[in-house]
Amino acid sequence: DLAKAHTYAQQGVALARLMGESGHWNLSWALYWVGCVAYRQAEYETAKSLTQEGLAIFRQLGDNIGVAALLQLLGWIEMEQANYDTARKHLSQAQNI
């Protein structure tokens, strides 16, 4: 149920933001999940924005698994928007981590 998934993921984002810097890792994963839901609902610009925010945090934290996961999601989003060169770049970066 995407509506429930969206609600729970948004709650996760809100809670992680309340934690401040100590919640950055949680925030990044919550943004990933909200981005996944937005992607599944064909809300590609929203999905991209959320994913880019989470990606920036994971890069700052040095979390390669998180970076790879969000790059993969960005690749899927770009494919749905027929931005194949950008999609290939993101997916290749994810694969090389």
Disulfide bonds with the S-S distance in Angstrom:
none
